Amino acid sequence: MLKQRVITALILAVIFVSALFGLPAGYFSFFIGAVVLVGAWEWSSLAGFSARWQRALYVLFNFIALFCVSAYLGFEGEASPDLNRASIQELLVGGCVWWALALLLVQGYPSSALLWGHKVLRLLMGLLVLIPTWVALVYVRQQEAGAWLVLLLMLIVAMADSGGYFAGKRFGKHKLAPAVSPGKTWEGFAGGLIANCLLATVLSVSLDVDLLLILVLVVPTSLISVLGDLLESMLKRHAGIKDSGVILPGHGGILDRVDGVTAAAPVFALALLGTGAFSPAGL
């Protein structure tokens, strides 16, 4: 099982890095769009739909939503798009507001299921998770050194996850969200945050960038990434399933691998937009 997980992880890493650095910013958006549509297929299962035609219809709906959002951003499929900054900001703010609401839903589970338990509402939740993720990654990738910034986002999520795992394993005593994910602890949550603060310090020193500026970017992203994991865990628990899918041997589904990114990406992109961190003027 471990060997299978490692092989799958390596293959995924090669595919993602190849697309990230090998494709122009505009074409990278198509790659992320494909990932989003696979995520939509899996999300329909989390929402309680099992018929293939129902799930395919939800994927089609997400495709139409992506097309409409692309038009709203001014993206017409070119390699180097000139996107509408105001439209991006509106969608990112909307995505962050959604995650603030999601925090309340996770905190209130299982009672909060009265508000979102209906299948249609869970489908709507999927749109609010997936579409802002696409917008955020498209925006970040088109920045100066955008590929490296996307890689930084992934590293922050990985540090929060790995730091949380090891700290929780060693020191974990107080449950973070026992009704949603009994294995997560406040000690693990703190461990992930500390790991990312160390990452911010290394970035500040090595890139000669103001530490406070880096922390404004890294800390909120680290904190919110945990919520993405908890939200998916809540939905899986409600649906009575272990994994979001079976597409990745040893790992489950796409959503099982990117749940932290779905929450972190809009916050990271909005912080990037608001602070100008890593832009030519900010370095």
Residue frames relative to the residue before (quaternion, step in Angstrom):
aa qw qx qy qz dx dy dz
M 1.0000 0.0000 0.0000 0.0000 0.00 0.00 0.00
L 0.6607 0.5048 -0.3045 0.4647 3.57 0.94 -0.92
K 0.6370 0.5298 -0.3205 0.4591 3.58 0.99 -0.89
Q 0.6487 0.5219 -0.3059 0.4618 3.57 0.98 -0.87
R 0.6503 0.5197 -0.3062 0.4619 3.57 0.98 -0.86
V 0.6659 0.5074 -0.3010 0.4566 3.56 0.95 -0.91
I 0.6564 0.5110 -0.3103 0.4602 3.58 0.93 -0.91
T 0.6559 0.5064 -0.3060 0.4687 3.58 0.93 -0.91
A 0.6540 0.5207 -0.3114 0.4519 3.57 0.95 -0.89
L 0.6555 0.5106 -0.3096 0.4624 3.59 0.98 -0.82
I 0.6471 0.5117 -0.3141 0.4699 3.57 0.97 -0.85
L 0.6464 0.5162 -0.3128 0.4668 3.58 0.96 -0.88
A 0.6538 0.5234 -0.3130 0.4480 3.57 0.94 -0.91
V 0.6588 0.5078 -0.3087 0.4613 3.59 0.95 -0.87
I 0.6567 0.5079 -0.3098 0.4635 3.59 0.93 -0.90
F 0.6943 0.4865 -0.2872 0.4459 3.56 0.84 -0.98
V 0.6820 0.4807 -0.2943 0.4661 3.59 0.83 -0.95
S 0.6219 0.5395 -0.3394 0.4549 3.59 1.03 -0.73
A 0.6753 0.4730 -0.2858 0.4884 3.57 0.96 -0.88
L 0.6549 0.5449 -0.3108 0.4213 3.57 0.97 -0.89
F 0.7897 0.3033 -0.1498 0.5118 3.57 0.84 -0.99
G 0.6943 0.5035 -0.2799 0.4315 3.58 1.15 -0.48
L 0.7185 0.4095 -0.2431 0.5069 3.58 1.18 -0.49
P 0.5226 -0.5906 0.4994 0.3587 3.60 -1.11 0.57
A 0.7011 -0.4987 0.3034 0.4095 3.57 -1.18 0.55
G 0.6803 0.5037 -0.2989 0.4406 3.58 0.89 -0.92
Y 0.6968 0.4637 -0.2758 0.4727 3.58 0.94 -0.86
F 0.5550 0.5883 -0.3889 0.4412 3.57 1.20 -0.49
S 0.5999 0.5773 -0.3573 0.4232 3.58 1.11 -0.65
F 0.6162 0.5328 -0.3480 0.4641 3.60 1.12 -0.60
F 0.6193 0.5386 -0.3297 0.4665 3.55 1.06 -0.78
I 0.6815 0.4669 -0.2856 0.4858 3.58 0.88 -0.95
G 0.6066 0.5584 -0.3500 0.4447 3.57 1.07 -0.69
A 0.6394 0.5204 -0.3201 0.4669 3.58 1.03 -0.79
V 0.6330 0.5188 -0.3216 0.4761 3.58 1.04 -0.80
V 0.6355 0.5338 -0.3187 0.4579 3.58 1.01 -0.86
L 0.6722 0.4961 -0.3046 0.4574 3.60 0.94 -0.83
V 0.6067 0.5105 -0.3518 0.4975 3.60 1.10 -0.62
G 0.6349 0.5270 -0.3165 0.4680 3.57 1.06 -0.82
A 0.6273 0.5345 -0.3317 0.4591 3.59 1.07 -0.73
W 0.6119 0.5437 -0.3382 0.4643 3.58 1.05 -0.78
E 0.6909 0.4620 -0.2747 0.4835 3.57 0.92 -0.91
W 0.6356 0.5449 -0.3415 0.4271 3.58 0.98 -0.79
S 0.6047 0.5629 -0.3629 0.4311 3.59 1.04 -0.70
S 0.6186 0.5208 -0.3370 0.4822 3.58 1.16 -0.58
L 0.6343 0.5196 -0.3223 0.4731 3.57 1.02 -0.81
A 0.6639 0.5088 -0.2959 0.4612 3.56 1.12 -0.68
G 0.6018 -0.6077 0.3430 0.3885 3.57 1.25 -0.17
F 0.5520 0.5926 -0.4042 0.4252 3.58 1.24 0.29
S 0.1493 -0.8250 0.5432 0.0448 3.57 -0.76 1.04
A 0.5894 0.5822 -0.3745 0.4164 3.60 1.12 -0.54
R 0.5233 -0.6672 0.4304 0.3095 3.57 -0.86 0.95
W 0.6529 0.5173 -0.3367 0.4391 3.60 0.93 -0.77
Q 0.6284 0.5251 -0.3362 0.4651 3.59 1.07 -0.67
R 0.6769 0.4877 -0.2871 0.4706 3.55 0.95 -0.89
A 0.6358 0.5181 -0.3216 0.4732 3.57 1.05 -0.78
L 0.6281 0.5356 -0.3291 0.4586 3.58 1.04 -0.74
Y 0.6517 0.5027 -0.3135 0.4737 3.58 1.04 -0.75
V 0.6099 0.5280 -0.3439 0.4805 3.59 1.07 -0.70
L 0.6469 0.5134 -0.3136 0.4686 3.59 0.96 -0.87
F 0.6387 0.5256 -0.3247 0.4586 3.59 1.00 -0.81
N 0.6541 0.4975 -0.3062 0.4805 3.57 1.02 -0.78
F 0.6106 0.5423 -0.3438 0.4635 3.58 1.07 -0.71
I 0.6556 0.4938 -0.3065 0.4820 3.59 0.94 -0.85
A 0.6327 0.5285 -0.3273 0.4619 3.59 1.03 -0.81
L 0.6451 0.5108 -0.3153 0.4728 3.60 0.98 -0.83
F 0.6415 0.5243 -0.3194 0.4600 3.58 0.98 -0.83
C 0.6691 0.4961 -0.2949 0.4683 3.59 0.94 -0.90
V 0.6517 0.5032 -0.3111 0.4747 3.57 0.98 -0.84
S 0.6126 0.5514 -0.3423 0.4512 3.59 1.02 -0.79
A 0.6644 0.4949 -0.2966 0.4750 3.56 0.93 -0.92
Y 0.6399 0.5334 -0.3166 0.4537 3.58 1.03 -0.81
L 0.6924 0.4602 -0.2636 0.4893 3.57 1.11 -0.73
G 0.4881 -0.6665 0.4307 0.3635 3.58 1.24 -0.32
F 0.4625 0.6764 -0.4445 0.3620 3.58 1.23 0.42
E 0.0699 -0.8257 0.5597 -0.0055 3.58 -0.68 1.10
G 0.6926 -0.5140 0.2682 0.4292 3.57 1.17 0.52
E 0.4541 0.6979 -0.4506 0.3220 3.58 1.24 0.16
A 0.6416 -0.5578 0.3716 0.3730 3.57 -1.24 0.48
S 0.7917 0.1474 -0.0610 0.5897 3.59 1.03 -0.80
P 0.1016 -0.8551 0.5059 0.0503 3.59 0.30 1.22
D 0.2684 -0.7082 0.6260 0.1859 3.53 -1.26 0.56
L 0.1103 -0.8604 0.4969 0.0257 3.54 0.13 1.33
N 0.5454 -0.6111 0.4762 0.3200 3.52 -1.27 0.57
R 0.3707 -0.7738 0.4735 0.1991 3.58 -0.35 1.27
A 0.6481 0.5228 -0.3262 0.4475 3.60 0.97 -0.83
S 0.6528 0.5065 -0.3144 0.4674 3.59 0.99 -0.82
I 0.6241 0.5348 -0.3323 0.4627 3.57 1.01 -0.81
Q 0.6608 0.5159 -0.3070 0.4504 3.56 0.89 -0.96
E 0.6416 0.5282 -0.3272 0.4497 3.60 0.93 -0.85
L 0.6995 0.4705 -0.2747 0.4624 3.58 0.87 -0.94
L 0.6433 0.5110 -0.3234 0.4695 3.59 1.06 -0.72
V 0.6318 0.5127 -0.3312 0.4779 3.58 1.00 -0.79
G 0.6395 0.5238 -0.3221 0.4615 3.58 1.00 -0.84
G 0.6502 0.5183 -0.3111 0.4602 3.57 1.01 -0.82
C 0.6683 0.4950 -0.2989 0.4679 3.58 0.98 -0.83
V 0.6087 0.5348 -0.3470 0.4722 3.59 1.09 -0.69
W 0.6199 0.5431 -0.3367 0.4554 3.56 1.01 -0.81
W 0.6977 0.4718 -0.2937 0.4521 3.60 0.87 -0.90
A 0.5737 0.5508 -0.3787 0.4734 3.58 1.20 -0.43
L 0.6488 0.4901 -0.3023 0.4975 3.57 1.07 -0.77
A 0.6288 0.5498 -0.3335 0.4372 3.58 1.01 -0.82
L 0.5933 0.5682 -0.3592 0.4429 3.58 1.10 -0.70
L 0.6608 0.4978 -0.3023 0.4735 3.58 0.96 -0.84
L 0.6463 0.5222 -0.3219 0.4539 3.58 1.01 -0.77
V 0.6549 0.5001 -0.3060 0.4768 3.57 1.01 -0.84
Q 0.6523 0.5208 -0.3109 0.4546 3.56 0.95 -0.89
G 0.7476 0.4307 -0.2150 0.4575 3.57 1.01 -0.83
Y 0.4527 0.6983 -0.4549 0.3170 3.60 1.26 -0.03
P 0.5712 -0.1320 -0.8096 -0.0280 1.68 -2.02 1.49
S 0.4699 0.6994 -0.4432 0.3060 3.60 1.22 -0.23
S 0.6378 0.5621 -0.3308 0.4096 3.59 1.03 -0.77
A 0.5089 0.6609 -0.4178 0.3601 3.60 1.23 -0.33
L 0.5359 0.6136 -0.4023 0.4178 3.57 1.23 -0.34
L 0.6909 0.4831 -0.2666 0.4672 3.58 1.17 -0.63
W 0.8231 0.2225 -0.0846 0.5156 3.58 1.02 -0.76
G 0.4394 0.7577 -0.4137 0.2482 3.59 1.26 -0.06
H 0.5642 0.6000 -0.3977 0.4043 3.60 1.13 -0.47
K 0.6066 -0.6102 0.3760 0.3440 3.57 -0.99 0.85
V 0.6681 0.5105 -0.3051 0.4471 3.57 0.88 -0.92
L 0.6483 0.5083 -0.3180 0.4692 3.58 1.01 -0.78
R 0.6405 0.5094 -0.3302 0.4703 3.57 1.06 -0.65
L 0.5987 0.5315 -0.3570 0.4812 3.59 1.14 -0.54
L 0.6351 0.5218 -0.3194 0.4714 3.57 1.02 -0.81
M 0.6098 0.5475 -0.3419 0.4598 3.57 1.04 -0.76
G 0.6255 0.5517 -0.3326 0.4402 3.57 1.03 -0.77
L 0.6346 0.5198 -0.3220 0.4727 3.57 1.00 -0.80
L 0.6826 0.4979 -0.2802 0.4557 3.56 0.95 -0.92
V 0.6523 0.4836 -0.3032 0.4987 3.58 1.23 -0.43
L 0.7706 0.4351 -0.2084 0.4164 3.56 0.70 -1.12
I 0.6872 0.5065 -0.3077 0.4201 3.60 0.81 -0.94
P 0.6739 0.4663 -0.3230 0.4734 3.69 0.83 -0.79
T 0.5764 0.5679 -0.3821 0.4464 3.60 1.14 -0.53
W 0.6560 0.5061 -0.3038 0.4703 3.57 0.94 -0.91
V 0.6506 0.5190 -0.3141 0.4568 3.59 0.89 -0.93
A 0.6691 0.5184 -0.2992 0.4405 3.56 0.89 -0.96
L 0.7023 0.4642 -0.2784 0.4625 3.58 0.82 -0.96
V 0.6104 0.5343 -0.3451 0.4720 3.59 1.09 -0.66
Y 0.6713 0.4981 -0.2968 0.4618 3.57 0.93 -0.90
V 0.6743 0.4952 -0.3046 0.4554 3.58 0.84 -0.95
R 0.6669 0.5245 -0.3133 0.4265 3.58 0.90 -0.87
Q 0.6965 0.4817 -0.2938 0.4433 3.60 1.02 -0.64
Q 0.5077 0.6516 -0.4224 0.3732 3.59 1.28 0.02
E 0.6550 -0.4357 0.4166 0.4556 3.53 -1.37 0.11
A 0.8164 0.0224 -0.0796 0.5715 3.61 -0.74 1.08
G 0.1436 0.8531 -0.4902 0.1062 3.57 1.11 0.75
A 0.6226 0.5459 -0.3527 0.4359 3.59 0.98 -0.77
W 0.6692 0.4894 -0.2957 0.4745 3.58 0.99 -0.84
L 0.6310 0.5277 -0.3354 0.4591 3.58 1.08 -0.65
V 0.6230 0.5086 -0.3388 0.4882 3.58 1.04 -0.73
L 0.6382 0.5193 -0.3187 0.4705 3.57 1.02 -0.81
L 0.6195 0.5355 -0.3310 0.4689 3.58 1.07 -0.74
L 0.6186 0.5407 -0.3341 0.4619 3.58 0.99 -0.84
M 0.6736 0.4904 -0.2920 0.4697 3.57 0.88 -0.94
L 0.6424 0.5266 -0.3184 0.4568 3.56 1.05 -0.78
I 0.6266 0.5322 -0.3354 0.4601 3.60 1.00 -0.79
V 0.6614 0.4951 -0.3026 0.4751 3.58 0.93 -0.92
A 0.6603 0.5093 -0.3052 0.4598 3.58 0.97 -0.87
M 0.6494 0.5126 -0.3143 0.4655 3.59 1.01 -0.81
A 0.6392 0.5163 -0.3237 0.4690 3.58 1.00 -0.81
D 0.6771 0.4939 -0.2817 0.4671 3.56 1.01 -0.86
S 0.7118 0.4526 -0.2591 0.4704 3.58 0.82 -1.03
G 0.6521 0.5069 -0.3117 0.4697 3.57 0.95 -0.88
G 0.6475 0.5207 -0.3068 0.4641 3.54 1.06 -0.82
Y 0.6492 0.5299 -0.3190 0.4427 3.57 0.99 -0.84
F 0.7294 0.4393 -0.2550 0.4582 3.57 0.74 -1.04
A 0.6518 0.4953 -0.3194 0.4772 3.60 0.99 -0.76
G 0.6548 0.5105 -0.3098 0.4633 3.56 1.01 -0.80
K 0.6332 0.5389 -0.3173 0.4561 3.53 1.07 -0.81
R 0.7409 0.4247 -0.2161 0.4734 3.56 0.97 -0.90
F 0.8358 0.2124 -0.0675 0.5018 3.58 0.83 -0.96
G 0.4731 0.7456 -0.4055 0.2361 3.59 1.22 -0.38
K 0.0807 0.7930 -0.5973 0.0887 3.55 -0.81 1.09
H 0.7685 0.3388 -0.1680 0.5161 3.56 0.97 -0.88
K 0.4037 -0.7512 0.4755 0.2159 3.57 -0.58 1.20
L 0.4186 -0.7151 0.5131 0.2240 3.54 -1.00 0.93
A 0.7765 -0.1072 0.1114 0.6108 3.59 0.85 -0.99
P 0.1514 -0.8639 0.4714 0.0918 3.60 0.51 1.18
A 0.6617 0.5125 -0.3186 0.4450 3.59 1.03 -0.66
V 0.7199 0.4274 -0.2259 0.4981 3.57 1.21 -0.53
S 0.7949 -0.0645 0.1060 0.5938 3.57 0.78 -1.09
P 0.2536 -0.8319 0.4751 0.1338 3.60 0.14 1.29
G 0.6448 0.5570 -0.3258 0.4095 3.60 1.13 -0.51
K 0.6415 0.5365 -0.3312 0.4370 3.60 1.16 -0.42
T 0.1067 -0.8046 0.5836 0.0257 3.56 -0.99 0.90
W 0.6223 -0.5304 0.4184 0.3954 3.54 -1.28 0.33
E 0.6139 0.5459 -0.3497 0.4504 3.57 1.09 -0.67
G 0.6478 0.5022 -0.3085 0.4827 3.56 1.05 -0.77
F 0.6114 0.5507 -0.3305 0.4623 3.56 1.06 -0.80
A 0.6696 0.4834 -0.2861 0.4860 3.57 0.97 -0.91
G 0.6298 0.5486 -0.3344 0.4365 3.59 1.02 -0.77
G 0.6467 0.5114 -0.3098 0.4736 3.57 1.02 -0.80
L 0.6511 0.5130 -0.3097 0.4658 3.57 1.00 -0.82
I 0.6471 0.5125 -0.3141 0.4689 3.59 0.94 -0.88
A 0.6293 0.5381 -0.3344 0.4502 3.59 0.97 -0.85
N 0.7044 0.4533 -0.2696 0.4750 3.57 0.95 -0.83
C 0.5844 0.5401 -0.3778 0.4734 3.60 1.14 -0.45
L 0.6256 0.5130 -0.3266 0.4886 3.57 1.08 -0.70
L 0.6216 0.5320 -0.3285 0.4719 3.57 1.05 -0.80
A 0.6508 0.5157 -0.3144 0.4601 3.60 0.95 -0.87
T 0.6386 0.5285 -0.3223 0.4571 3.58 1.02 -0.80
V 0.6477 0.5112 -0.3089 0.4730 3.57 0.96 -0.88
L 0.6540 0.5091 -0.3113 0.4649 3.59 0.95 -0.86
S 0.6490 0.5349 -0.3156 0.4393 3.56 0.95 -0.90
V 0.6967 0.4671 -0.2683 0.4738 3.56 0.91 -0.93
S 0.7249 0.4614 -0.2591 0.4410 3.58 0.79 -1.02
L 0.7589 0.3547 -0.1953 0.5100 3.60 1.07 -0.71
D 0.3525 -0.7582 0.4706 0.2817 3.56 1.34 -0.10
V 0.4026 0.6723 -0.4921 0.3792 3.53 0.89 1.10
D 0.6055 -0.5816 0.4012 0.3662 3.57 -1.06 0.78
L 0.4903 -0.6978 0.4396 0.2819 3.60 -0.74 1.10
L 0.6377 0.5356 -0.3399 0.4369 3.60 0.93 -0.83
L 0.6348 0.5341 -0.3231 0.4553 3.57 1.02 -0.82
I 0.6644 0.4914 -0.2985 0.4776 3.57 0.97 -0.85
L 0.6500 0.5236 -0.3209 0.4476 3.58 0.97 -0.82
V 0.6150 0.5470 -0.3432 0.4525 3.58 1.06 -0.73
L 0.6780 0.4693 -0.2712 0.4965 3.56 1.16 -0.64
V 0.7525 0.4438 -0.2188 0.4346 3.57 0.80 -1.07
V 0.6824 0.5317 -0.3151 0.3904 3.62 0.78 -0.98
P 0.6906 0.4488 -0.3187 0.4692 3.67 0.71 -0.87
T 0.6269 0.5403 -0.3364 0.4492 3.57 1.04 -0.76
S 0.6472 0.5178 -0.3067 0.4680 3.57 0.99 -0.87
L 0.6784 0.5098 -0.2950 0.4392 3.57 0.85 -0.97
I 0.7289 0.4545 -0.2530 0.4451 3.57 0.80 -1.02
S 0.5510 0.6266 -0.4063 0.3724 3.60 1.12 -0.52
V 0.6066 0.5626 -0.3479 0.4410 3.58 1.09 -0.67
L 0.6256 0.5576 -0.3331 0.4321 3.56 1.08 -0.75
G 0.6072 0.5571 -0.3566 0.4401 3.59 1.05 -0.69
D 0.6408 0.5155 -0.2996 0.4836 3.55 1.05 -0.84
L 0.6847 0.4953 -0.2870 0.4512 3.57 0.90 -0.94
L 0.6350 0.5323 -0.3407 0.4443 3.59 0.99 -0.78
E 0.6756 0.4712 -0.3075 0.4764 3.58 0.89 -0.86
S 0.6166 0.5413 -0.3447 0.4560 3.59 1.03 -0.75
M 0.6325 0.5363 -0.3230 0.4561 3.57 1.03 -0.82
L 0.6835 0.4827 -0.2867 0.4665 3.57 0.90 -0.92
K 0.6487 0.5068 -0.3196 0.4692 3.59 0.99 -0.80
R 0.6401 0.5160 -0.3264 0.4663 3.58 1.00 -0.80
H 0.6582 0.5085 -0.3036 0.4648 3.57 0.99 -0.87
A 0.7142 0.4379 -0.2475 0.4868 3.57 1.04 -0.82
G 0.4091 -0.7401 0.4462 0.2929 3.58 1.27 -0.27
I 0.5586 0.5771 -0.4077 0.4344 3.58 1.07 0.75
K 0.5029 -0.6796 0.4585 0.2739 3.56 -1.19 0.60
D 0.8024 0.1154 -0.0234 0.5851 3.56 0.93 -0.96
S 0.5623 -0.6134 0.4339 0.3454 3.56 -1.20 0.49
G 0.8004 -0.0612 0.0610 0.5932 3.59 1.21 -0.49
V 0.4305 -0.6929 0.5175 0.2582 3.55 -1.32 -0.19
I 0.3741 0.7812 -0.4450 0.2273 3.57 1.29 0.16
L 0.7516 0.3402 -0.1838 0.5344 3.60 1.15 -0.61
P 0.3677 -0.7568 0.4929 0.2217 3.63 -0.30 1.19
G 0.8250 0.1936 -0.1702 0.5029 3.53 -0.80 1.05
H 0.7508 0.3751 -0.2045 0.5038 3.59 1.24 -0.26
G 0.5089 -0.6221 0.4466 0.3931 3.58 1.13 -0.51
G 0.7629 -0.3471 0.2748 0.4711 3.54 -0.83 -1.03
I 0.7108 -0.4189 0.3451 0.4474 3.54 -1.35 0.06
L 0.6674 0.5165 -0.3093 0.4383 3.58 0.88 -0.92
D 0.6056 0.5586 -0.3553 0.4415 3.58 1.12 -0.59
R 0.6999 0.4525 -0.2567 0.4893 3.59 1.17 -0.57
V 0.7948 0.3181 -0.1506 0.4944 3.60 1.03 -0.69
D 0.3248 0.7783 -0.4966 0.2051 3.61 1.20 0.20
G 0.6627 0.4987 -0.3093 0.4652 3.59 0.98 -0.80
V 0.6365 0.5413 -0.3201 0.4467 3.57 1.08 -0.77
T 0.6185 0.5705 -0.3574 0.4052 3.60 0.98 -0.76
A 0.6972 0.4276 -0.2678 0.5093 3.59 1.06 -0.70
A 0.6969 0.5098 -0.2791 0.4203 3.57 0.95 -0.91
A 0.6252 0.6057 -0.3478 0.3483 3.60 0.93 -0.88
P 0.6913 0.4586 -0.3176 0.4593 3.67 0.74 -0.86
V 0.6496 0.5079 -0.3205 0.4662 3.60 1.01 -0.77
F 0.6397 0.5208 -0.3141 0.4700 3.58 0.96 -0.88
A 0.6873 0.4872 -0.2858 0.4568 3.58 0.85 -0.98
L 0.6673 0.4941 -0.3100 0.4631 3.59 0.95 -0.82
A 0.6341 0.5097 -0.3243 0.4827 3.58 1.05 -0.74
L 0.6282 0.5333 -0.3201 0.4674 3.56 1.05 -0.78
L 0.6712 0.4985 -0.2847 0.4690 3.54 0.95 -0.93
G 0.7215 0.4737 -0.2504 0.4385 3.57 0.92 -0.94
T 0.7597 0.3909 -0.2073 0.4766 3.59 0.99 -0.79
G 0.3351 -0.7391 0.5124 0.2810 3.57 1.11 -0.62
A 0.2985 0.7712 -0.5114 0.2338 3.58 1.21 0.35
F 0.8366 0.1665 -0.1729 0.4924 3.56 -1.05 0.91
S 0.4932 0.5944 -0.4738 0.4230 3.59 1.22 0.21
P 0.6800 -0.4901 0.3295 0.4345 3.62 -1.16 0.39
A 0.6805 0.4836 -0.2976 0.4631 3.58 1.02 -0.76
G 0.7032 0.4825 -0.2689 0.4477 3.56 1.14 -0.63
L 0.6227 0.5540 -0.3501 0.4275 3.59 1.20 -0.33
